[in-house]
Amino acid sequence: MFSFRQKIFLTYLIGFFLFLVLIFPLSGKLVRYIVQNAMESRSKEIIARIQHAPNNESLIKTLKDQKALLFFRVSVITDKRKVLYDSHTKRLLGPRFSQEYVVDHPEVQEAFLKGVGYHEDWSDLLGQKFAYLATAFDFHGKTYILRTAFPYHYVSEIQDEFELAFIAVATLVLLGSLLLSWLILSHFTRPIQRIVRAVRPFQEGKSEILPLIEMGSLNPKDEFSRLAQTLNSLNQLIQEKMDSLKAAGLEKEVLLESLTEGVIAVDAKGVVTFVNHSALEFFGGDKERLIGHTLSETGQAAAGELLKESQEQGKPLSQSLEFRKKGKMIYLNLIAAPKADGTGALLVVQDTTKEVGILEMRKEFIANASHELKTPITIIQGFAEMLHDHPDLPEGSKEELTSKIVRNCQRMETLVRDLLALADIEHLPDSRLSHFNLKDTAEKARLQTLEVYPDAEIKVEGDETVPFQGDPELMELALFNLVNNAAKYSDPPAKVTVTLKQEKESVVVTVEDQGMGIPANDLPHLFERFFRVDKAESRKRGGSGLGLSIVQTVISKHGGTVDVTSKLGAGTKFTVKLPVEAV
């Protein structure tokens, strides 16, 4: 494509060449026209001098006296079309010249008809081409013809000079026009070039914003200045709009990145255009591996097929997905929804692993609770029926059966109490939080345990004042369960040490015994509900299987952690770490 300036110059050049093409035929016609007019004008002058001569002889004499003739050759032809006089023929022909020669040249015939005749022809007599002009005039009532001849090579020379002059003038005009156009265009295009130079970095991608256009010394009212001002205003509006869109896009991206649900966006062809952090965690890999590819290409065929079906059907679709990751089952809920404009679709990935786990735990808890309650109920029912059916049993047998019924009732009471405690812990209100000395709470737990195991040696050591904010009743329950378990699963007399230590922003409580210890493979399951290391031994000692679960729940509700270390046959140590103030 040509620039505007190049188009102007090209137009001038085309015009110049068209002028050259047309000047040659036009110059020939123009020169002939000029020569013919000059010959007519000169012929009229000659006729004016000779047409009043009294006779032919006087006419010829007057004609011969015209020394400054314009023409190379002059002839007079009578009304009989015979040569009365010829300035060259008689001299050239000599004796062969005859006035009886009848003239039938085209220009003469035309002059007799129209008064003037013009013709160009070759003269064999003179050996060159001539331009002939025949002019009729009245001579004493008769029509005579004055025939003049002008050498044609003079016409060609004049034509050549005309053409050369035209070319020279045209060249000067062209050069002048080009120079003038260059100056004018330079003046008018300089602001445009300044605008183009200003926006070129933006066009080439070297600048993210459209630069401000400086017009320098131009008149503010000039059209180009107004154009620059308009572009600057438009640039400002575009920049504000881009900033707004960037801010909105960043806000949306931050929002999407902060979601716990995975979000994946694809275009109409199923190619991933966006993926947030949660989706990367669910599916693995990095953004570079997903973006620019379809989900099927990255090993997520189920998700890719769901997106494809959603786009084809034009409605949201959902699907559950489960797989094993690092030895753990993962449960995902996929929801695919097409965009309203048909340009792609969104995939929302919800991690339902926790919910599924809670449901499984709830089922297991209900099953375990039912089983734990069913066992003592069955025992109580059996012993009660035996007493009912055999009222004559010996007193010793009745006393033994009654004792077993009482023990199982106590076991049920403990189990129900622990279940209610767990339900109560799950809904800990802030109104129950208060400041208290954790050392006093540990002392209460020691005294309660001594009521059950009076032979036990239980010591509470460490700082005398351990300030803490929390629920004093629940913390007492948690510490009692730890101390009571330590005494319960130790051979009498049990030796238990409770140590409290105040650190910078936390409180550390340890409960250590010298009891039977816990096998290493049972330690990861120790805080699970209804888990018992030795079920028979636990039931024998009156354990519900919920004590340590209660401990962990209480500590967790207060923002703390509980850890355990143990060696089989050497004892167990529980370490509780709590923040000074419950969270």
VOFI-360706 format. One line per field, with one value per residue (C-alpha): residue number from 1; residue in three letters; x, y, z negated. Coordinates in nm, 3 decimals. Each point is the difference from the previous one (the first is absolute). Example, Ala and Ser with C-alpha at 12.3 -4.5 7.8 and 13.67 -1.06 7.14 Angstrom:
BEGIN
seq (1/2);
type (ala/ser);
xx (1.230/0.137);
yy (-0.450/0.344);
zz (-0.780/0.066);
//
This chain:
BEGIN
seq (1/2/3/4/5/6/7/8/9/10/11/12/13/14/15/16/17/18/19/20/21/22/23/24/25/26/27/28/29/30/31/32/33/34/35/36/37/38/39/40/41/42/43/44/45/46/47/48/49/50/51/52/53/54/55/56/57/58/59/60/61/62/63/64/65/66/67/68/69/70/71/72/73/74/75/76/77/78/79/80/81/82/83/84/85/86/87/88/89/90/91/92/93/94/95/96/97/98/99/100/101/102/103/104/105/106/107/108/109/110/111/112/113/114/115/116/117/118/119/120/121/122/123/124/125/126/127/128/129/130/131/132/133/134/135/136/137/138/139/140/141/142/143/144/145/146/147/148/149/150/151/152/153/154/155/156/157/158/159/160/161/162/163/164/165/166/167/168/169/170/171/172/173/174/175/176/177/178/179/180/181/182/183/184/185/186/187/188/189/190/191/192/193/194/195/196/197/198/199/200/201/202/203/204/205/206/207/208/209/210/211/212/213/214/215/216/217/218/219/220/221/222/223/224/225/226/227/228/229/230/231/232/233/234/235/236/237/238/239/240/241/242/243/244/245/246/247/248/249/250/251/252/253/254/255/256/257/258/259/260/261/262/263/264/265/266/267/268/269/270/271/272/273/274/275/276/277/278/279/280/281/282/283/284/285/286/287/288/289/290/291/292/293/294/295/296/297/298/299/300/301/302/303/304/305/306/307/308/309/310/311/312/313/314/315/316/317/318/319/320/321/322/323/324/325/326/327/328/329/330/331/332/333/334/335/336/337/338/339/340/341/342/343/344/345/346/347/348/349/350/351/352/353/354/355/356/357/358/359/360/361/362/363/364/365/366/367/368/369/370/371/372/373/374/375/376/377/378/379/380/381/382/383/384/385/386/387/388/389/390/391/392/393/394/395/396/397/398/399/400/401/402/403/404/405/406/407/408/409/410/411/412/413/414/415/416/417/418/419/420/421/422/423/424/425/426/427/428/429/430/431/432/433/434/435/436/437/438/439/440/441/442/443/444/445/446/447/448/449/450/451/452/453/454/455/456/457/458/459/460/461/462/463/464/465/466/467/468/469/470/471/472/473/474/475/476/477/478/479/480/481/482/483/484/485/486/487/488/489/490/491/492/493/494/495/496/497/498/499/500/501/502/503/504/505/506/507/508/509/510/511/512/513/514/515/516/517/518/519/520/521/522/523/524/525/526/527/528/529/530/531/532/533/534/535/536/537/538/539/540/541/542/543/544/545/546/547/548/549/550/551/552/553/554/555/556/557/558/559/560/561/562/563/564/565/566/567/568/569/570/571/572/573/574/575/576/577/578/579/580/581/582/583);
type (met/phe/ser/phe/arg/gln/lys/ile/phe/leu/thr/tyr/leu/ile/gly/phe/phe/leu/phe/leu/val/leu/ile/phe/pro/leu/ser/gly/lys/leu/val/arg/tyr/ile/val/gln/asn/ala/met/glu/ser/arg/ser/lys/glu/ile/ile/ala/arg/ile/gln/his/ala/pro/asn/asn/glu/ser/leu/ile/lys/thr/leu/lys/asp/gln/lys/ala/leu/leu/phe/phe/arg/val/ser/val/ile/thr/asp/lys/arg/lys/val/leu/tyr/asp/ser/his/thr/lys/arg/leu/leu/gly/pro/arg/phe/ser/gln/glu/tyr/val/val/asp/his/pro/glu/val/gln/glu/ala/phe/leu/lys/gly/val/gly/tyr/his/glu/asp/trp/ser/asp/leu/leu/gly/gln/lys/phe/ala/tyr/leu/ala/thr/ala/phe/asp/phe/his/gly/lys/thr/tyr/ile/leu/arg/thr/ala/phe/pro/tyr/his/tyr/val/ser/glu/ile/gln/asp/glu/phe/glu/leu/ala/phe/ile/ala/val/ala/thr/leu/val/leu/leu/gly/ser/leu/leu/leu/ser/trp/leu/ile/leu/ser/his/phe/thr/arg/pro/ile/gln/arg/ile/val/arg/ala/val/arg/pro/phe/gln/glu/gly/lys/ser/glu/ile/leu/pro/leu/ile/glu/met/gly/ser/leu/asn/pro/lys/asp/glu/phe/ser/arg/leu/ala/gln/thr/leu/asn/ser/leu/asn/gln/leu/ile/gln/glu/lys/met/asp/ser/leu/lys/ala/ala/gly/leu/glu/lys/glu/val/leu/leu/glu/ser/leu/thr/glu/gly/val/ile/ala/val/asp/ala/lys/gly/val/val/thr/phe/val/asn/his/ser/ala/leu/glu/phe/phe/gly/gly/asp/lys/glu/arg/leu/ile/gly/his/thr/leu/ser/glu/thr/gly/gln/ala/ala/ala/gly/glu/leu/leu/lys/glu/ser/gln/glu/gln/gly/lys/pro/leu/ser/gln/ser/leu/glu/phe/arg/lys/lys/gly/lys/met/ile/tyr/leu/asn/leu/ile/ala/ala/pro/lys/ala/asp/gly/thr/gly/ala/leu/leu/val/val/gln/asp/thr/thr/lys/glu/val/gly/ile/leu/glu/met/arg/lys/glu/phe/ile/ala/asn/ala/ser/his/glu/leu/lys/thr/pro/ile/thr/ile/ile/gln/gly/phe/ala/glu/met/leu/his/asp/his/pro/asp/leu/pro/glu/gly/ser/lys/glu/glu/leu/thr/ser/lys/ile/val/arg/asn/cys/gln/arg/met/glu/thr/leu/val/arg/asp/leu/leu/ala/leu/ala/asp/ile/glu/his/leu/pro/asp/ser/arg/leu/ser/his/phe/asn/leu/lys/asp/thr/ala/glu/lys/ala/arg/leu/gln/thr/leu/glu/val/tyr/pro/asp/ala/glu/ile/lys/val/glu/gly/asp/glu/thr/val/pro/phe/gln/gly/asp/pro/glu/leu/met/glu/leu/ala/leu/phe/asn/leu/val/asn/asn/ala/ala/lys/tyr/ser/asp/pro/pro/ala/lys/val/thr/val/thr/leu/lys/gln/glu/lys/glu/ser/val/val/val/thr/val/glu/asp/gln/gly/met/gly/ile/pro/ala/asn/asp/leu/pro/his/leu/phe/glu/arg/phe/phe/arg/val/asp/lys/ala/glu/ser/arg/lys/arg/gly/gly/ser/gly/leu/gly/leu/ser/ile/val/gln/thr/val/ile/ser/lys/his/gly/gly/thr/val/asp/val/thr/ser/lys/leu/gly/ala/gly/thr/lys/phe/thr/val/lys/leu/pro/val/glu/ala/val);
xx (0.000/0.118/0.007/-0.203/0.314/0.104/-0.347/0.026/0.340/-0.120/-0.297/0.234/0.221/-0.297/-0.128/0.343/0.024/-0.355/0.100/0.300/-0.216/-0.255/0.236/0.142/-0.325/-0.138/0.316/-0.010/-0.358/0.079/0.301/-0.200/-0.273/0.249/0.174/-0.332/-0.115/0.330/-0.023/-0.361/0.096/0.294/-0.209/-0.261/0.271/0.126/-0.352/-0.070/0.298/-0.069/-0.376/-0.036/0.252/-0.154/0.096/0.183/0.335/-0.027/-0.103/0.304/0.229/-0.141/0.038/0.362/0.069/-0.089/0.356/-0.074/-0.221/-0.066/-0.043/0.247/-0.227/-0.292/-0.236/-0.299/-0.267/-0.267/-0.368/0.073/0.225/0.309/0.329/0.031/0.318/0.228/0.309/0.200/-0.155/0.094/0.358/0.025/-0.186/0.134/-0.143/-0.225/-0.201/-0.343/-0.273/-0.253/0.069/-0.321/0.042/-0.199/0.173/-0.232/0.054/-0.084/-0.320/-0.094/0.073/-0.229/-0.272/0.055/0.227/0.296/0.172/0.287/0.195/0.337/0.167/0.332/0.136/0.179/0.114/0.170/0.080/-0.151/-0.327/-0.196/-0.296/-0.227/-0.261/-0.233/-0.204/-0.267/-0.031/-0.201/0.191/-0.215/-0.303/0.190/0.104/0.377/0.195/0.313/0.187/0.285/0.243/0.203/0.277/-0.125/0.336/-0.043/-0.331/0.175/0.270/-0.260/-0.185/0.320/0.071/-0.356/0.026/0.336/-0.137/-0.308/0.214/0.229/-0.292/-0.179/0.316/0.044/-0.366/0.030/0.312/-0.153/-0.322/0.190/0.208/-0.305/-0.196/0.291/0.015/-0.376/-0.028/0.297/-0.174/-0.329/0.135/0.255/-0.267/-0.136/0.349/0.041/-0.325/0.109/0.341/-0.172/-0.236/0.246/0.149/-0.354/-0.071/0.320/-0.076/0.296/-0.231/-0.307/-0.160/-0.061/0.257/-0.106/0.028/0.198/-0.073/0.269/-0.033/-0.315/-0.292/-0.243/-0.283/0.167/-0.188/0.293/0.032/-0.368/0.053/0.287/-0.211/-0.283/0.238/0.147/-0.350/-0.089/0.326/-0.086/-0.347/0.142/0.265/-0.260/-0.214/0.299/0.094/-0.359/-0.009/0.337/-0.117/-0.323/0.190/0.251/-0.282/-0.174/0.326/0.075/-0.355/0.026/0.343/-0.132/-0.281/0.034/-0.183/0.202/-0.093/0.104/-0.103/0.016/-0.071/-0.242/0.253/0.051/0.346/0.074/0.030/-0.002/0.058/0.015/0.223/-0.261/-0.057/0.375/0.006/-0.289/0.135/0.372/0.254/0.059/-0.171/0.241/-0.101/-0.374/-0.043/0.002/-0.101/-0.325/-0.073/-0.001/0.357/0.110/-0.147/-0.333/-0.222/-0.309/0.008/0.067/-0.292/-0.233/0.092/-0.053/-0.345/-0.098/0.092/-0.180/-0.319/0.015/-0.078/0.188/0.101/0.150/0.195/0.170/0.359/0.210/0.362/0.293/0.275/0.305/-0.180/-0.305/-0.342/-0.102/-0.366/-0.080/-0.326/0.030/-0.246/0.031/-0.196/0.016/0.044/-0.311/0.174/0.126/0.368/0.092/-0.091/0.092/0.082/-0.042/0.174/-0.123/0.203/-0.252/0.263/-0.053/-0.378/0.021/0.239/-0.237/-0.287/0.212/0.109/-0.361/-0.107/0.289/-0.070/-0.368/0.091/0.263/-0.226/-0.282/0.234/0.144/-0.349/-0.139/0.260/-0.077/-0.373/0.014/0.194/-0.238/-0.301/0.144/0.081/-0.336/-0.188/0.202/-0.099/-0.359/-0.017/0.188/-0.116/0.126/0.365/0.244/0.071/0.360/-0.100/-0.257/0.258/0.248/-0.262/-0.110/0.361/0.047/-0.321/0.122/0.344/-0.157/-0.238/0.302/0.169/-0.306/-0.008/0.366/-0.057/-0.306/0.179/0.296/-0.231/-0.178/0.337/0.109/-0.323/0.045/0.361/-0.098/-0.205/0.228/-0.140/0.229/-0.208/0.150/0.357/0.169/0.346/0.123/0.314/0.060/0.208/-0.314/-0.187/0.276/-0.020/-0.375/0.060/0.257/-0.244/-0.282/0.228/0.113/-0.364/-0.010/0.356/0.092/0.327/0.131/0.298/-0.095/0.219/-0.072/0.323/0.111/-0.095/-0.231/-0.198/-0.088/-0.252/-0.230/-0.322/-0.247/-0.285/0.108/-0.246/0.110/0.369/-0.058/-0.172/0.289/0.270/-0.204/-0.029/0.377/0.088/-0.274/0.115/0.359/-0.106/-0.248/0.249/0.282/0.062/-0.080/0.123/-0.002/0.264/-0.113/0.175/-0.178/0.230/-0.113/0.233/-0.074/0.173/-0.005/-0.339/-0.103/-0.048/0.146/-0.155/0.149/-0.158/0.246/-0.048/0.203/-0.278/-0.036/0.069/-0.158/0.113/0.151/-0.246/-0.294/0.128/-0.143/-0.351/0.014/-0.229/-0.264/-0.343/-0.063/0.357/0.150/0.351/-0.121/-0.381/-0.029/0.234/-0.170/-0.348/0.136/0.140/-0.322/0.117/-0.254/0.246/-0.091/0.230/0.294/-0.235/-0.154/0.349/0.096/-0.332/0.030/0.361/-0.084/-0.292/0.244/0.240/0.255/0.161/0.053/0.279/0.089/0.317/0.007/0.212/-0.162/0.056/0.174/-0.281/-0.167/0.040/-0.269/0.109/-0.266/0.092/-0.254/-0.003/-0.026/-0.339/-0.243/-0.060);
yy (0.000/0.350/0.283/0.313/0.189/-0.273/0.001/0.376/-0.036/-0.299/0.203/0.276/-0.251/-0.166/0.341/0.090/-0.319/0.046/0.352/-0.139/-0.260/0.259/0.288/-0.154/-0.037/0.321/0.199/-0.113/0.118/0.323/0.076/-0.074/0.225/0.280/-0.047/-0.006/0.319/0.167/-0.104/0.124/0.331/0.046/-0.106/0.262/0.265/-0.106/-0.015/0.349/0.126/-0.181/-0.029/0.363/-0.029/0.113/-0.317/-0.329/0.145/0.267/-0.268/-0.210/0.304/0.104/-0.355/-0.014/0.325/-0.167/-0.069/-0.089/-0.295/-0.236/-0.289/-0.211/-0.020/0.214/-0.079/0.180/-0.211/0.149/-0.076/-0.246/-0.191/0.077/0.125/0.375/0.028/-0.233/0.124/-0.319/-0.222/0.206/0.026/-0.370/-0.127/0.252/-0.059/-0.271/0.252/0.068/0.228/-0.236/-0.247/-0.065/-0.003/-0.269/-0.003/-0.082/0.332/0.189/-0.194/0.063/0.373/0.027/-0.166/0.151/0.300/-0.154/-0.336/-0.158/-0.314/-0.156/-0.187/-0.106/0.200/-0.212/0.317/0.143/-0.329/0.080/0.017/0.326/0.144/0.151/0.272/0.110/0.318/0.121/0.373/0.209/0.149/0.219/-0.221/-0.323/-0.249/-0.036/-0.221/0.101/-0.323/0.021/-0.270/-0.025/-0.262/-0.268/-0.054/0.345/-0.119/-0.306/0.220/0.229/-0.306/-0.138/0.335/0.013/-0.350/0.074/0.320/-0.180/-0.276/0.255/0.200/-0.317/-0.124/0.331/0.000/-0.360/0.071/0.317/-0.183/-0.284/0.241/0.204/-0.314/-0.132/0.319/0.014/-0.369/0.026/0.285/-0.185/-0.351/0.098/-0.001/-0.329/-0.153/0.126/-0.172/-0.321/0.003/0.051/-0.297/-0.236/-0.146/-0.092/-0.151/-0.207/-0.124/0.182/0.201/-0.119/0.344/0.246/0.282/0.361/0.185/0.326/0.246/0.251/0.344/-0.071/0.235/-0.151/0.090/-0.182/-0.305/-0.229/0.136/-0.065/-0.351/-0.057/0.133/-0.232/-0.297/0.093/0.022/-0.331/-0.146/0.113/-0.150/-0.326/-0.009/0.058/-0.273/-0.236/0.075/-0.065/-0.326/-0.104/0.077/-0.190/-0.289/-0.005/0.014/-0.292/-0.193/0.059/-0.102/-0.315/-0.081/0.036/-0.248/-0.340/-0.139/-0.066/0.211/-0.080/0.205/-0.137/0.152/-0.129/-0.267/-0.125/0.156/0.113/0.379/0.036/-0.225/0.106/-0.132/-0.232/-0.174/-0.054/-0.164/-0.229/-0.106/0.048/0.155/0.367/0.271/-0.036/-0.365/0.077/0.339/-0.026/-0.368/-0.191/-0.186/-0.327/0.069/0.048/-0.327/0.135/-0.177/-0.009/0.374/0.073/-0.219/0.167/0.345/-0.117/-0.142/0.316/0.217/-0.230/-0.016/0.367/-0.066/-0.061/-0.358/-0.159/-0.314/-0.161/-0.112/-0.209/-0.109/-0.093/0.255/-0.079/-0.299/0.206/-0.001/0.338/0.080/0.286/0.147/0.147/0.264/0.110/0.300/0.147/0.374/0.182/0.131/-0.343/0.098/-0.270/-0.149/-0.001/-0.301/0.030/-0.270/-0.055/-0.214/-0.215/-0.222/0.158/-0.023/-0.363/-0.065/0.165/-0.212/-0.311/0.103/0.069/-0.342/-0.163/0.202/-0.098/-0.363/0.002/0.185/-0.242/-0.291/0.142/0.062/-0.329/-0.208/0.118/0.010/-0.362/-0.099/0.187/-0.151/-0.351/0.030/0.163/-0.278/-0.258/0.165/0.017/-0.359/-0.142/0.179/-0.288/0.051/-0.005/0.338/-0.014/-0.049/0.277/0.237/-0.085/0.056/0.326/0.124/-0.076/0.187/0.301/-0.004/-0.007/0.280/0.203/-0.084/0.125/0.313/0.069/-0.054/0.226/0.265/-0.004/0.019/0.301/0.156/-0.038/0.160/0.283/0.060/0.031/0.312/0.197/0.359/0.297/0.084/-0.301/0.124/0.153/0.062/-0.251/-0.165/-0.324/-0.127/-0.004/-0.193/-0.261/-0.031/-0.064/-0.273/-0.158/-0.001/-0.149/-0.279/-0.073/-0.054/-0.285/-0.124/0.095/-0.197/0.191/0.235/0.310/0.313/0.342/0.190/0.315/0.367/0.091/0.244/-0.093/0.260/-0.126/0.102/-0.275/-0.212/-0.114/-0.293/-0.145/0.047/-0.178/-0.284/-0.029/-0.003/-0.245/-0.239/0.012/-0.047/-0.258/-0.201/0.014/-0.145/-0.245/-0.164/-0.026/-0.281/0.115/0.204/0.226/0.271/0.305/0.337/0.312/0.287/0.352/0.252/0.358/0.099/0.332/-0.034/-0.352/-0.245/-0.352/-0.276/-0.351/-0.308/-0.285/-0.347/-0.317/-0.233/-0.274/0.224/0.000/-0.196/0.224/-0.109/0.108/0.354/0.156/-0.126/0.086/0.305/-0.163/-0.047/-0.343/-0.107/-0.227/-0.140/-0.313/-0.019/-0.272/0.177/0.332/-0.133/-0.174/0.331/0.188/0.192/0.137/0.055/0.371/0.147/0.095/0.111/0.241/0.121/0.072/0.175/0.225/0.092/0.063/0.226/0.207/0.030/-0.243/-0.332/-0.328/-0.248/-0.337/-0.202/-0.348/-0.308/-0.333/-0.106/0.329/0.257/0.273/0.379/0.240/0.357/0.271/0.338/0.281/0.369/0.230/0.117/-0.236/0.075);
zz (0.000/0.085/-0.250/0.060/0.102/0.240/0.153/0.063/0.166/0.198/0.123/0.119/0.182/0.168/0.106/0.136/0.206/0.128/0.103/0.187/0.170/0.110/0.081/0.318/0.199/-0.148/0.073/0.365/0.035/-0.181/0.222/0.315/-0.125/-0.067/0.338/0.183/-0.172/0.078/0.365/0.019/-0.156/0.236/0.301/-0.083/-0.009/0.343/0.143/-0.132/0.204/0.323/0.042/0.113/0.281/0.334/0.188/-0.026/0.097/-0.267/-0.255/0.082/-0.016/-0.338/-0.127/0.109/-0.182/-0.336/-0.117/-0.365/0.081/-0.286/0.234/0.187/0.302/0.128/0.286/0.156/0.164/0.223/-0.002/0.282/-0.246/0.199/-0.141/0.050/-0.204/-0.203/-0.182/0.056/0.262/0.307/-0.120/-0.075/0.309/0.248/0.349/-0.132/-0.200/0.146/-0.126/0.152/-0.281/-0.188/-0.377/-0.182/-0.342/-0.296/-0.171/0.323/0.050/-0.364/0.038/0.306/-0.210/-0.346/0.060/-0.187/0.039/-0.194/0.082/-0.072/0.282/0.150/0.295/0.256/0.176/-0.310/-0.168/-0.342/-0.189/-0.011/-0.184/0.267/-0.057/0.278/-0.050/0.242/0.080/0.242/0.292/0.224/-0.050/0.043/-0.272/-0.018/-0.240/-0.186/-0.075/-0.248/-0.113/-0.318/-0.041/-0.240/-0.162/-0.153/-0.143/-0.147/-0.148/-0.153/-0.133/-0.152/-0.163/-0.129/-0.142/-0.160/-0.148/-0.129/-0.153/-0.163/-0.137/-0.113/-0.171/-0.180/-0.099/-0.120/-0.204/-0.139/-0.085/-0.162/-0.205/-0.097/-0.081/-0.204/-0.203/-0.046/-0.088/-0.235/-0.174/-0.029/-0.062/-0.264/-0.275/0.133/-0.004/-0.354/-0.096/0.178/-0.173/-0.333/0.038/0.176/-0.324/-0.108/0.344/-0.009/-0.351/-0.157/-0.224/-0.190/0.007/0.282/-0.049/-0.037/0.333/-0.030/0.285/-0.092/0.156/0.202/-0.036/-0.253/0.237/0.289/0.129/-0.073/-0.352/-0.053/0.143/-0.245/-0.287/0.103/0.015/-0.339/-0.148/0.161/-0.129/-0.352/0.023/0.139/-0.272/-0.271/0.154/0.021/-0.362/-0.100/0.196/-0.142/-0.352/0.059/0.158/-0.286/-0.252/0.171/0.022/-0.369/-0.084/0.210/-0.142/-0.355/0.054/-0.159/0.303/0.311/0.303/0.357/0.306/0.355/0.340/0.262/0.106/-0.355/-0.039/-0.356/-0.032/-0.381/-0.300/-0.364/-0.278/-0.149/0.333/0.035/-0.342/0.095/0.339/-0.061/0.235/0.070/0.205/0.292/0.036/0.000/0.168/0.378/-0.004/-0.032/-0.323/0.192/0.115/-0.362/-0.123/-0.130/0.252/-0.225/-0.065/0.368/0.111/-0.252/0.135/0.357/-0.078/-0.186/0.300/0.243/-0.209/-0.101/-0.367/-0.327/-0.076/-0.311/-0.073/-0.297/0.028/-0.235/0.025/-0.218/-0.057/-0.211/-0.150/-0.099/0.163/0.144/0.073/0.239/0.128/0.352/0.126/0.365/0.132/0.355/0.054/0.121/0.312/0.101/-0.026/-0.249/-0.335/-0.369/-0.216/-0.377/-0.205/-0.356/-0.239/-0.187/-0.159/-0.341/0.023/0.111/-0.287/-0.247/0.128/-0.032/-0.349/-0.094/0.126/-0.181/-0.315/0.000/0.064/-0.277/-0.243/0.072/-0.051/-0.323/-0.138/0.125/-0.183/-0.357/0.076/0.116/-0.312/-0.229/0.176/-0.027/-0.371/-0.073/0.179/-0.195/-0.328/0.118/0.116/-0.301/-0.313/-0.216/0.091/-0.289/-0.155/0.111/0.362/-0.021/-0.147/0.279/0.272/-0.160/-0.015/0.371/0.083/-0.202/0.170/0.347/-0.098/-0.113/0.329/0.191/-0.215/0.078/0.370/0.012/-0.205/0.240/0.302/-0.150/-0.080/0.363/0.124/-0.251/0.106/0.370/-0.086/-0.229/-0.038/-0.070/-0.308/-0.180/0.041/-0.306/-0.147/-0.259/-0.135/0.189/-0.295/-0.214/0.271/0.011/-0.379/0.020/0.259/-0.238/-0.291/0.209/0.118/-0.356/-0.094/0.254/-0.055/-0.358/0.008/0.305/-0.033/0.202/0.000/0.153/0.070/0.178/-0.026/-0.285/0.210/0.356/0.129/0.273/0.175/0.088/-0.128/-0.349/-0.014/0.335/-0.080/-0.332/0.189/0.248/-0.270/-0.210/0.293/0.057/-0.370/-0.054/0.305/-0.124/-0.335/0.152/0.236/-0.252/-0.245/-0.355/-0.156/0.309/0.029/0.200/0.045/0.130/0.101/0.099/0.162/0.101/0.325/0.190/0.170/-0.096/-0.283/0.009/-0.211/-0.014/-0.161/-0.039/-0.149/-0.045/0.108/0.260/0.300/0.347/0.309/0.268/0.271/-0.221/-0.066/0.325/-0.093/-0.368/0.018/0.220/-0.157/-0.153/0.074/-0.265/-0.009/-0.180/0.010/-0.260/-0.240/0.066/-0.076/-0.307/-0.125/0.091/0.305/0.251/0.284/0.011/-0.263/0.221/0.278/-0.253/-0.094/0.359/0.074/-0.308/0.075/0.367/-0.097/-0.205/0.296/-0.137/0.090/-0.181/0.078/-0.145/-0.034/-0.149/-0.044/-0.061/-0.362/-0.091/-0.016/0.201/0.023/0.125/0.090/0.027/0.148/-0.038/0.090/-0.300/0.130/0.173/0.368);
//
